[in-house]
Amino acid sequence: MAIPHQFLDELRSRTTLSALIAQTLKIDKAGREFKACCPFHGEKTPSFTINDAKGFYHCFGCGAHGDAIRWMIDQRGLQFIDAVSELASAAGMKVPAPTPQERERSAKIETVREALDIAQGIFVGQLREAGAVMQYLERRGMTPMDLEIFGIGYARGMDGSLRGSGIGRQIGQAAGLLSQREDGSLREMFHDRVTVPIHDARGRLVGFGGRVWPGRRRDTPKFVNSPDSPIFDKGRTLFNLHRAAPAARPGAENRLIVVEGYFDVVSMARAGFAACVAPMGTALTEEQLVRCWRLHHRPVLLFDGDSAGQKAAVRACRTAIPGIGPGRELAIALLPDGKDPDELLYMDATGMGRRAIEAIVTEALPLHTFLFDAIVAEAGANPTPEQTAAVWAELAALAGEIADEETRCQYLGTWRARFEREISALPQVHEAEPLHAVVAAEDGEYVFPESESDSQRRLIALVRAVLKKREERREINEEIADLMKMAELAGFQKKAISAAVADIESDMKHGPAKREEDEMQRVLYRRVLGIRGPMTEAMMPQLIDGTPRGASAQVKRRATVHALIDARASAV
């Protein structure tokens, strides 16, 4: 429904933004403004400011910005019209009357909501009468409290659940409770299934999810959802969002966990993880991720540890890539292979399952690490040069999808550094060497532990290189000492031998060209100064600015000529 701009402006002027935000966030006065720790990203120093005079809030840490309506949408997870209605009610204003077409649409929606509420009451009642289904749920660890909180029900088989409920053909189809067979007859959407009610961000019933139970025939899908309708869009809806939103705020759990299914959410809530949501049995969509980011800056994906769970996590990361940026992160935590949260917490009387999940969530990998590892793993253990190049091409393409410029640059830099260090370049430590072992240097004087950490492995490689060079230098020194002794016995002067060794070391360090250039400069100085005997460093001219200047080709030729002249003069 279209709302006039004049009404929205009046609504904003009547709403004191600081008072609205203070309902869910601790704020402090700071001059003419208010400050607080941002609810959209984790921080310890307040960078979130509220300006009542201008009517907006702004975070200098993550860039979050908006007015009262945006606050209700981003922080509370409400739809635009719901946010306006709630603010208008608090301000004593009446939302402008809709057009006749809008009134007709609203009336149909209300009728659909009433039909869903009737069906929910029927499903809950039928579950109490279905002993076999109740036993199945109890075996899964469901408690009476779980059934009550989440409204779990059961739709009786043979299309008899809604008979006599007063829900007509048209309304039943509009509400997604009835569907048409090929022969034109109607069947109940959830017959002979365990039902789970689905709510919107305000806690209003918008549809159902249905799950088969062991007594049902196996030729049907395991899960079914209500079809999309004017009040239900499975690509935008998150199960349990209305309960998780308050728990995800900084004053509560200050996190948001995303699992794969309804019953995973139920088990997580029973174990104390209240800030937990799930998609509608499909891959996580971009719209669902946006809703998650409105609640928390770094939602954690807690998916099954099997191959399907890992693939779902990779798909979710690829979906999230364009939207990530300041205040919009993502972390991935994979459960042990073959486990899901429901199984890990099932009948967990000791609390070990809860502690295990807590540890897994705490150690969740950031998106850039998980996605890099996943893409590299697809190339195999010993990729060809072409496969290695393809890995970087895919990483670069993914980074290029990031809309935020600075985040895109950071991803390119981080991924390129890892690629060069771990994939493109040769490994610094041989993979066959045992990790976490004590290795001695060749001379037996040094020992150090090995580690799987990349930084420690690089440090170990550096230490080995230093030890190797030290060992080589010690061998050279020993050889030089032996040569000196032999040269002295042969009648050579020690000073001449030292000069020869210095020349050799200079050649090893700088190359022979440097020594030849120095000799040519000495010849020039000898010629200019007229020195005939030995020439010491004290006789060499001192540079005024201390900057050495290399000899040109012309100077080198001149020095060579003068050297030949001096040599001939000495011979005469």
C-alpha positions as CSV (number, residue, x, y, z in Angstrom):
1,M,0.0,0.0,0.0
2,A,1.3,3.5,-1.0
3,I,1.7,5.9,1.9
4,P,2.0,9.7,1.2
5,H,5.4,11.2,1.8
6,Q,3.8,14.0,3.9
7,F,2.5,11.4,6.4
8,L,5.9,9.7,6.6
9,D,7.6,13.0,7.3
10,E,5.1,13.8,10.0
11,L,5.6,10.4,11.5
12,R,9.4,10.9,11.6
13,S,9.1,14.3,13.3
14,R,6.8,12.9,16.0
15,T,9.1,10.0,16.8
16,T,12.0,10.7,19.1
17,L,14.7,8.5,17.6
18,S,16.8,8.2,20.8
19,A,13.8,7.1,22.8
20,L,12.9,4.5,20.2
21,I,16.4,3.1,20.1
22,A,16.8,3.2,23.9
23,Q,14.0,0.6,24.1
24,T,16.4,-2.1,22.9
25,L,19.9,-0.5,23.2
26,K,21.8,1.2,26.1
27,I,22.7,4.7,24.9
28,D,24.6,7.5,26.6
29,K,24.3,11.3,26.2
30,A,27.3,12.8,24.3
31,G,26.8,16.6,23.8
32,R,23.9,17.1,21.5
33,E,23.9,13.5,20.4
34,F,23.7,10.0,21.9
35,K,26.3,7.3,21.6
36,A,26.2,3.5,21.9
37,C,27.9,0.4,20.8
38,C,26.6,-0.5,17.4
39,P,24.0,-3.2,17.3
40,F,24.8,-4.1,13.8
41,H,28.5,-5.1,14.3
42,G,30.5,-6.2,17.3
43,E,32.5,-3.4,19.0
44,K,33.7,-2.4,22.4
45,T,34.2,1.4,21.8
46,P,30.9,3.2,20.9
47,S,30.9,4.4,17.3
48,F,27.1,4.4,16.9
49,T,25.6,8.0,17.1
50,I,22.0,9.2,17.3
51,N,21.0,12.7,16.4
52,D,17.4,13.6,17.3
53,A,17.6,17.0,15.7
54,K,18.4,15.5,12.3
55,G,16.4,12.4,12.9
56,F,19.0,9.8,11.9
57,Y,21.5,7.4,13.4
58,H,24.9,6.6,12.0
59,C,27.6,4.1,12.8
60,F,31.2,5.2,11.9
61,G,32.4,1.6,12.3
62,C,30.2,-0.2,9.8
63,G,28.3,2.6,8.0
64,A,24.8,1.7,9.2
65,H,22.6,4.7,8.7
66,G,18.9,5.4,8.8
67,D,15.8,7.0,10.4
68,A,13.1,5.6,12.8
69,I,11.5,3.5,10.0
70,R,14.8,2.1,8.9
71,W,15.6,1.2,12.5
72,M,12.4,-0.8,12.8
73,I,13.2,-2.6,9.5
74,D,16.9,-3.3,10.1
75,Q,16.9,-3.9,13.8
76,R,13.5,-5.4,14.4
77,G,13.2,-7.2,11.0
78,L,9.8,-5.7,10.2
79,Q,8.4,-5.1,6.7
80,F,8.0,-1.4,5.7
81,I,4.2,-1.3,6.2
82,D,4.5,-3.0,9.6
83,A,7.2,-0.6,10.7
84,V,5.1,2.4,9.8
85,S,2.0,1.0,11.4
86,E,3.8,0.3,14.7
87,L,5.4,3.7,14.8
88,A,2.2,5.4,13.9
89,S,0.4,3.6,16.7
90,A,3.0,4.7,19.2
91,A,2.8,8.3,18.0
92,G,-1.0,8.4,18.1
93,M,-1.3,8.7,14.4
94,K,-3.6,6.9,12.0
95,V,-2.2,5.4,8.8
96,P,-4.0,6.9,5.8
97,A,-7.0,4.9,4.6
98,P,-6.2,2.5,1.7
99,T,-7.8,2.6,-1.6
100,P,-10.8,0.3,-2.4
101,Q,-8.4,-2.1,-4.2
102,E,-6.1,-2.1,-1.2
103,R,-9.0,-2.7,1.2
104,E,-10.1,-5.6,-0.8
105,R,-6.6,-7.1,-0.8
106,S,-6.3,-6.6,2.9
107,A,-9.7,-8.3,3.5
108,K,-8.5,-11.4,1.6
109,I,-5.3,-11.5,3.5
110,E,-7.2,-11.3,6.8
111,T,-9.4,-14.2,5.7
112,V,-6.3,-16.2,4.8
113,R,-4.8,-15.5,8.2
114,E,-8.0,-16.6,9.9
115,A,-8.0,-19.9,7.9
116,L,-4.4,-20.5,8.9
117,D,-5.2,-19.9,12.6
118,I,-8.1,-22.4,12.4
119,A,-5.9,-25.0,10.7
120,Q,-3.2,-24.6,13.4
121,G,-5.7,-25.2,16.2
122,I,-6.9,-28.4,14.4
123,F,-3.4,-29.7,13.8
124,V,-2.4,-29.2,17.4
125,G,-5.6,-31.0,18.6
126,Q,-5.0,-33.9,16.2
127,L,-1.5,-34.5,17.4
128,R,-2.7,-35.2,21.0
129,E,-5.0,-37.9,19.5
130,A,-2.2,-39.5,17.4
131,G,-0.4,-41.8,19.8
132,A,2.0,-43.2,17.3
133,V,3.1,-39.8,16.1
134,M,3.5,-38.6,19.7
135,Q,5.8,-41.6,20.3
136,Y,7.8,-40.8,17.2
137,L,8.3,-37.2,18.4
138,E,9.3,-38.3,21.9
139,R,11.8,-40.7,20.4
140,R,13.3,-37.7,18.7
141,G,13.7,-36.0,22.0
142,M,10.7,-33.6,21.7
143,T,9.4,-32.5,25.1
144,P,5.8,-31.2,25.8
145,M,7.4,-27.7,26.2
146,D,8.9,-28.0,22.7
147,L,5.5,-28.9,21.2
148,E,3.9,-26.0,23.0
149,I,6.5,-23.3,22.2
150,F,6.8,-24.3,18.5
151,G,3.1,-25.2,18.0
152,I,4.0,-28.7,16.5
153,G,0.9,-30.5,15.2
154,Y,-0.3,-33.3,13.0
155,A,-2.5,-33.3,9.9
156,R,-4.6,-36.5,10.0
157,G,-4.4,-38.7,6.9
158,M,-7.0,-39.4,4.1
159,D,-7.7,-35.7,3.6
160,G,-9.8,-35.6,6.8
161,S,-8.0,-33.0,8.8
162,L,-9.9,-29.9,7.7
163,R,-13.3,-31.5,7.0
164,G,-16.0,-29.5,8.8
165,S,-13.6,-26.7,9.7
166,G,-15.5,-24.1,7.7
167,I,-12.5,-23.5,5.4
168,G,-13.9,-23.2,1.9
169,R,-12.3,-24.3,-1.4
170,Q,-11.2,-20.8,-2.4
171,I,-9.8,-19.7,0.9
172,G,-8.2,-23.1,1.5
173,Q,-6.3,-22.8,-1.8
174,A,-5.4,-19.2,-1.1
175,A,-4.0,-20.2,2.3
176,G,-2.0,-23.0,0.9
177,L,-3.9,-25.6,2.9
178,L,-5.5,-27.3,-0.2
179,S,-4.1,-28.1,-3.6
180,Q,-5.8,-29.3,-6.7
181,R,-5.2,-32.8,-8.2
182,E,-5.0,-33.5,-11.9
183,D,-8.6,-34.7,-11.9
184,G,-9.8,-31.4,-10.4
185,S,-10.4,-32.7,-6.9
186,L,-8.8,-31.1,-3.9
187,R,-6.4,-32.7,-1.5
188,E,-5.0,-31.5,1.8
189,M,-1.5,-30.2,1.5
190,F,-0.2,-31.6,4.7
191,H,-2.2,-34.8,5.2
192,D,-0.6,-37.4,7.4
193,R,2.4,-35.2,8.2
194,V,3.8,-33.6,11.3
195,T,3.1,-29.8,10.9
196,V,5.3,-26.9,11.9
197,P,3.8,-23.4,11.8
198,I,5.8,-20.7,10.1
199,H,5.6,-17.1,11.2
200,D,6.7,-13.7,9.9
201,A,9.0,-11.2,11.7
202,R,6.0,-10.0,13.8
203,G,5.0,-13.5,14.9
204,R,2.0,-13.8,12.6
205,L,1.2,-17.2,11.1
206,V,1.9,-17.2,7.4
207,G,2.2,-20.9,6.5
208,F,3.2,-24.4,7.5
209,G,6.0,-26.9,7.0
210,G,5.1,-30.6,6.9
211,R,7.4,-33.6,7.6
212,V,6.8,-37.2,7.0
213,W,6.9,-39.6,9.9
214,P,7.9,-43.3,10.0
215,G,4.3,-44.5,9.7
216,R,3.8,-42.6,6.3
217,R,4.5,-44.2,3.0
218,R,7.9,-43.4,1.6
219,D,7.0,-42.4,-2.0
220,T,6.4,-38.8,-1.0
221,P,8.8,-35.9,-0.3
222,K,10.3,-35.7,3.2
223,F,9.4,-32.0,3.6
224,V,6.7,-29.8,2.0
225,N,6.0,-26.1,2.6
226,S,3.0,-23.9,2.0
227,P,3.1,-22.5,-1.5
228,D,4.0,-18.8,-2.0
229,S,1.1,-16.5,-1.3
230,P,0.5,-12.8,-0.6
231,I,1.7,-13.3,3.0
232,F,4.3,-16.1,2.5
233,D,7.4,-16.1,0.4
234,K,9.7,-19.0,1.2
235,G,12.6,-17.2,-0.4
236,R,12.4,-14.3,2.1
237,T,11.1,-16.0,5.2
238,L,13.3,-17.4,8.0
239,F,11.8,-20.0,10.4
240,N,11.8,-18.8,14.0
241,L,12.9,-15.3,13.1
242,H,10.4,-13.7,15.5
243,R,11.8,-15.6,18.5
244,A,15.4,-15.4,17.5
245,A,15.4,-11.6,16.9
246,P,15.3,-10.5,20.6
247,A,17.9,-13.2,21.5
248,A,20.3,-12.1,18.8
249,R,20.7,-8.6,20.1
250,P,23.9,-7.4,21.9
251,G,22.2,-7.4,25.3
252,A,21.3,-11.1,24.9
253,E,23.3,-13.8,23.1
254,N,24.7,-11.3,20.6
255,R,24.9,-13.8,17.8
256,L,22.7,-15.5,15.2
257,I,23.0,-19.1,14.2
258,V,21.6,-20.4,10.9
259,V,20.8,-24.2,10.7
260,E,19.3,-26.2,7.9
261,G,15.9,-27.4,9.2
262,Y,13.0,-26.8,11.5
263,F,13.8,-29.6,13.9
264,D,17.4,-28.4,14.1
265,V,16.0,-25.1,15.4
266,V,13.8,-26.9,17.9
267,S,16.7,-28.9,19.2
268,M,19.0,-25.9,19.4
269,A,16.4,-23.9,21.3
270,R,16.0,-26.7,23.8
271,A,19.7,-26.7,24.3
272,G,19.7,-23.0,25.0
273,F,20.6,-21.5,21.6
274,A,17.6,-19.2,21.3
275,A,19.1,-17.0,18.5
276,C,18.7,-19.7,15.8
277,V,16.8,-19.6,12.5
278,A,16.5,-21.8,9.4
279,P,15.6,-21.3,5.7
280,M,12.5,-23.0,4.3
281,G,14.2,-26.3,3.4
282,T,15.9,-24.7,0.4
283,A,19.2,-23.1,-0.2
284,L,19.8,-19.9,1.7
285,T,18.8,-16.9,-0.5
286,E,20.2,-13.4,-0.8
287,E,17.0,-12.0,0.8
288,Q,17.3,-14.3,3.8
289,L,20.9,-13.3,4.3
290,V,19.9,-9.6,4.3
291,R,17.3,-10.4,7.0
292,C,20.1,-12.2,9.0
293,W,22.4,-9.2,8.6
294,R,19.7,-6.9,9.9
295,L,19.8,-8.9,13.2
296,H,23.5,-9.5,13.5
297,H,26.6,-8.4,11.6
298,R,28.1,-11.9,11.6
299,P,25.6,-14.7,11.4
300,V,27.1,-18.2,11.7
301,L,26.1,-21.0,9.3
302,L,25.9,-24.3,11.3
303,F,25.4,-26.9,8.6
304,D,25.6,-30.7,8.6
305,G,29.1,-32.1,8.3
306,D,28.3,-34.4,5.4
307,S,29.0,-33.7,1.7
308,A,25.5,-32.2,1.2
309,G,26.0,-29.8,4.2
310,Q,29.4,-28.7,2.9
311,K,28.0,-28.0,-0.6
312,A,25.1,-26.1,1.0
313,A,27.6,-24.0,2.9
314,V,29.6,-23.2,-0.2
315,R,26.4,-22.2,-2.1
316,A,25.5,-19.9,0.8
317,C,28.9,-18.3,0.7
318,R,28.7,-17.7,-3.0
319,T,25.3,-16.2,-2.5
320,A,26.6,-13.9,0.3
321,I,29.7,-12.7,-1.6
322,P,28.1,-9.7,-3.4
323,G,26.6,-8.3,-0.2
324,I,29.5,-8.6,2.3
325,G,31.2,-5.5,3.6
326,P,31.5,-3.5,6.8
327,G,28.8,-4.8,9.2
328,R,27.9,-7.7,6.9
329,E,30.1,-10.7,7.6
330,L,29.5,-14.4,7.5
331,A,31.1,-17.3,9.4
332,I,30.8,-21.1,8.7
333,A,30.8,-23.9,11.3
334,L,30.6,-27.4,10.0
335,L,29.5,-30.3,12.3
336,P,31.2,-33.6,12.4
337,D,30.7,-35.8,9.3
338,G,27.2,-37.4,9.3
339,K,25.9,-35.3,12.2
340,D,23.3,-32.5,12.3
341,P,22.3,-30.4,15.4
342,D,19.2,-32.4,16.0
343,E,21.2,-35.7,16.2
344,L,24.1,-34.2,18.2
345,L,21.7,-32.8,20.8
346,Y,19.3,-35.7,20.7
347,M,18.6,-36.9,24.3
348,D,21.7,-35.1,25.5
349,A,21.3,-35.4,29.2
350,T,25.0,-34.8,29.9
351,G,25.3,-31.5,28.1
352,M,28.2,-32.7,26.0
353,G,26.3,-32.1,22.8
354,R,25.7,-28.5,23.8
355,R,29.3,-27.9,24.7
356,A,30.4,-29.5,21.4
357,I,28.2,-27.2,19.4
358,E,29.2,-24.2,21.5
359,A,32.9,-25.0,20.7
360,I,32.1,-25.5,17.0
361,V,30.2,-22.2,16.7
362,T,33.0,-20.3,18.6
363,E,35.6,-21.6,16.2
364,A,33.6,-20.9,13.1
365,L,35.7,-19.9,10.0
366,P,35.3,-16.5,8.4
367,L,33.8,-16.6,4.9
368,H,37.1,-15.8,3.2
369,T,38.9,-18.7,4.8
370,F,36.2,-21.3,4.3
371,L,35.5,-20.4,0.7
372,F,39.2,-20.3,-0.2
373,D,39.7,-23.7,1.3
374,A,36.7,-25.1,-0.4
375,I,37.7,-23.9,-3.9
376,V,41.3,-25.1,-3.5
377,A,40.0,-28.5,-2.3
378,E,38.0,-28.9,-5.5
379,A,41.3,-28.7,-7.5
380,G,42.7,-31.8,-5.7
381,A,45.9,-32.6,-3.9
382,N,48.3,-32.2,-6.8
383,P,46.8,-29.8,-9.3
384,T,48.4,-29.2,-12.7
385,P,49.5,-25.6,-13.6
386,E,46.3,-25.2,-15.6
387,Q,44.2,-26.3,-12.6
388,T,46.2,-23.9,-10.3
389,A,45.5,-21.1,-12.7
390,A,41.8,-22.0,-12.8
391,V,41.7,-21.8,-8.9
392,W,42.9,-18.2,-9.0
393,A,40.6,-17.3,-11.9
394,E,37.7,-18.5,-9.8
395,L,38.8,-16.7,-6.6
396,A,39.4,-13.5,-8.5
397,A,36.0,-13.7,-10.2
398,L,34.3,-14.2,-6.8
399,A,36.2,-11.3,-5.3
400,G,35.1,-9.2,-8.3
401,E,31.4,-9.7,-7.4
402,I,31.8,-7.9,-4.0
403,A,29.9,-4.6,-4.3
404,D,31.8,-2.8,-1.5
405,E,35.1,-1.5,-3.1
406,E,37.3,-1.6,0.0
407,T,36.1,-5.1,0.9
408,R,36.7,-6.3,-2.6
409,C,40.3,-5.0,-2.4
410,Q,40.8,-6.7,0.9
411,Y,39.6,-10.0,-0.4
412,L,41.8,-9.8,-3.5
413,G,44.8,-9.0,-1.4
414,T,44.1,-11.7,1.3
415,W,43.3,-14.4,-1.3
416,R,46.3,-13.5,-3.5
417,A,48.7,-13.7,-0.5
418,R,47.4,-17.2,0.5
419,F,47.4,-18.3,-3.1
420,E,51.1,-17.3,-3.6
421,R,52.1,-18.8,-0.2
422,E,50.2,-22.1,-0.3
423,I,49.2,-22.9,-3.8
424,S,51.4,-21.2,-6.4
425,A,54.7,-21.2,-4.6
426,L,56.7,-24.3,-3.5
427,P,56.0,-25.4,0.1
428,Q,58.6,-24.1,2.5
429,V,58.6,-27.3,4.6
430,H,58.5,-30.8,3.1
431,E,55.1,-32.3,3.6
432,A,56.6,-35.7,4.4
433,E,58.3,-34.4,7.5
434,P,56.4,-35.2,10.8
435,L,54.6,-32.3,12.4
436,H,54.8,-31.6,16.1
437,A,58.2,-33.4,16.3
438,V,61.6,-32.2,17.6
439,V,64.1,-31.9,14.8
440,A,67.9,-31.3,15.4
441,A,70.1,-29.2,13.1
442,E,72.9,-30.9,11.3
443,D,75.6,-29.7,13.7
444,G,73.6,-31.0,16.7
445,E,73.5,-27.6,18.4
446,Y,69.9,-26.6,17.7
447,V,66.5,-28.2,18.2
448,F,63.1,-26.8,17.6
449,P,59.5,-28.1,17.5
450,E,57.5,-28.3,14.3
451,S,53.9,-27.0,14.0
452,E,51.0,-27.1,11.5
453,S,50.6,-23.3,11.8
454,D,51.6,-21.7,8.5
455,S,53.4,-18.8,10.3
456,Q,55.4,-21.3,12.5
457,R,56.2,-23.5,9.5
458,R,57.6,-20.5,7.6
459,L,59.6,-19.5,10.7
460,I,61.0,-23.1,11.0
461,A,62.0,-22.9,7.3
462,L,63.8,-19.6,7.9
463,V,65.6,-21.0,10.9
464,R,66.7,-24.0,8.9
465,A,68.0,-21.7,6.1
466,V,70.0,-19.7,8.7
467,L,71.5,-22.8,10.2
468,K,72.4,-24.2,6.8
469,K,74.2,-20.9,5.9
470,R,75.9,-20.9,9.3
471,E,77.1,-24.5,8.7
472,E,78.3,-23.5,5.2
473,R,80.2,-20.5,6.6
474,R,81.8,-22.6,9.3
475,E,83.1,-25.0,6.6
476,I,84.4,-22.1,4.5
477,N,86.2,-20.6,7.5
478,E,87.8,-24.0,8.3
479,E,89.0,-24.3,4.6
480,I,90.4,-20.7,4.7
481,A,92.3,-21.5,7.9
482,D,93.8,-24.6,6.3
483,L,94.7,-22.6,3.1
484,M,96.4,-19.8,5.3
485,K,98.5,-22.4,7.0
486,M,99.5,-24.0,3.7
487,A,100.3,-20.6,2.1
488,E,102.5,-19.5,5.1
489,L,104.4,-22.8,4.9
490,A,104.9,-22.1,1.1
491,G,106.4,-18.7,1.9
492,F,103.5,-16.4,1.1
493,Q,102.9,-13.4,3.4
494,K,99.8,-13.5,5.6
495,K,98.7,-10.0,4.5
496,A,98.7,-11.0,0.8
497,I,96.7,-14.1,1.6
498,S,94.1,-12.1,3.5
499,A,93.8,-9.6,0.6
500,A,93.2,-12.5,-1.8
501,V,90.6,-14.0,0.5
502,A,88.9,-10.6,0.8
503,D,88.8,-10.4,-3.0
504,I,87.2,-13.8,-3.3
505,E,84.6,-13.0,-0.7
506,S,83.8,-9.7,-2.4
507,D,83.4,-11.6,-5.7
508,M,81.0,-14.0,-3.9
509,K,78.9,-11.2,-2.5
510,H,78.9,-8.5,-5.3
511,G,80.4,-10.3,-8.3
512,P,83.8,-9.7,-9.9
513,A,82.7,-6.5,-11.6
514,K,82.6,-4.6,-8.3
515,R,86.2,-5.5,-7.5
516,E,87.4,-4.7,-11.0
517,E,85.8,-1.2,-10.7
518,D,87.5,-0.6,-7.4
519,E,90.8,-1.6,-8.9
520,M,90.3,0.8,-11.8
521,Q,89.5,3.7,-9.5
522,R,92.7,2.9,-7.5
523,V,94.8,3.1,-10.7
524,L,93.3,6.5,-11.5
525,Y,94.1,7.8,-8.0
526,R,97.6,6.4,-8.2
527,R,98.2,8.2,-11.6
528,V,96.7,11.5,-10.4
529,L,98.6,11.6,-7.1
530,G,101.8,10.2,-8.6
531,I,102.1,7.3,-6.1
532,R,104.8,4.7,-6.9
533,G,104.8,2.5,-3.8
534,P,102.1,0.7,-1.9
535,M,98.8,2.6,-1.6
536,T,96.8,2.5,1.7
537,E,93.1,3.5,2.3
538,A,94.3,6.7,4.0
539,M,95.7,7.9,0.7
540,M,92.2,7.5,-1.0
541,P,90.2,10.7,-1.5
542,Q,87.1,11.0,0.8
543,L,83.7,11.6,-0.8
544,I,82.1,14.9,0.4
545,D,78.5,13.6,0.5
546,G,79.3,10.0,1.3
547,T,77.6,8.7,-1.8
548,P,79.7,6.4,-3.9
549,R,79.7,7.0,-7.6
550,G,80.2,4.3,-10.1
551,A,82.8,4.6,-12.9
552,S,81.6,5.2,-16.4
553,A,82.8,3.2,-19.4
554,Q,85.0,6.0,-20.5
555,V,86.6,6.2,-17.0
556,K,87.2,2.5,-17.0
557,R,88.9,2.6,-20.4
558,R,91.1,5.5,-19.3
559,A,92.1,3.7,-16.1
560,T,93.1,0.6,-18.1
561,V,95.3,2.7,-20.4
562,H,97.0,4.4,-17.4
563,A,97.5,1.1,-15.7
564,L,99.3,-0.2,-18.8
565,I,101.5,2.9,-18.9
566,D,102.4,2.5,-15.2
567,A,103.2,-1.1,-15.7
568,R,105.5,-0.3,-18.7
569,A,107.2,2.6,-16.7
570,S,107.9,0.3,-13.8
571,A,109.4,-2.4,-16.1
572,V,111.8,0.2,-17.5
